[in-house]
């Protein structure tokens, strides 16, 4: 049996080249995030109206007391309206 040391070196180089190519392809890929103009406007208006804040506080206190009841029909209706658009 004849042993060719160059064959193993060439196989190693080929493996290294393949790994380098894969690593370069992975570094080229990147995640992108797009924020809609509506979301940007919402972020600008951080002020909550007094009425809204009052409702939030009311619901929080009901949840803490354990008296908050979910209107299942209203929730289902809102889901339907959202997904039916």
Secondary structure as GFF3:
##gff-version 3
##sequence-region A 1 85
A	DSSP	alpha_helix	5	28	.	.	.	ID=ss1
A	DSSP	alpha_helix	37	44	.	.	.	ID=ss2
A	DSSP	alpha_helix	50	65	.	.	.	ID=ss3
A	DSSP	alpha_helix	72	83	.	.	.	ID=ss4
###
